[in-house]
Amino acid sequence: MSMFWPESSGFVSGIVVARSEQTSWPALADLYRECFDEPWPLVSIENLLRPPGCWALLAEISDSDLIIPAGFALARIVHDEAEVLSLGVSPRFRRRGVAKALMQKVLSCARQKCAASLYLEVGIDNNAALTFYKKMNFKTIARRKGYYRRADRSQVDALVMKIVL
């Protein structure tokens, strides 16, 4: 057993969350395209996940005999700080507990690695995500001007949020 990954996967109402191995990174790239205006290509995801301390989680939902990728989280840890680099849920699986299952697993992994805090950025126009992160007890600590670019090429500020572990 790895020191970083518990043997059991996370289950929340039929959702399975597990570490995403390199063979499933193309599925992550596909999910990223479904979730965001400015998706990262597979090569960017591969480069992001190569350094020590970086990891990806894949949430899957069972539908009849099919296992369907539903969401993902990309994260990293440096010293005693962890960061959610990206978290996305396919539009067809939103509001079904996928984001919660992913975040619970990210929090668990960060705690296992003795992180003191977990950080993330979220667009100020992403009300659903802001509401979700507040429910998960994240607090706003800063604002980044023009951090995100939307499909119409406009720029949107991001809030930096933190939770103490």
Secondary structure, DSSP 8 states (H G I E B T S, - for coil): --SSS-SS-EEETTEEEEE--GGGHHHHHHHHHHH-SS---HHHHHHHHSSTTEEEEEEEEEETTEEEEEEEEEEEEETTEEEEEEEEE-GGGTTSSHHHHHHHHHHHHHHHTT-SEEEEEEETT-HHHHHHHHHTT-EEEEEEEEEEE-TTS-EEEEEEEEEE-
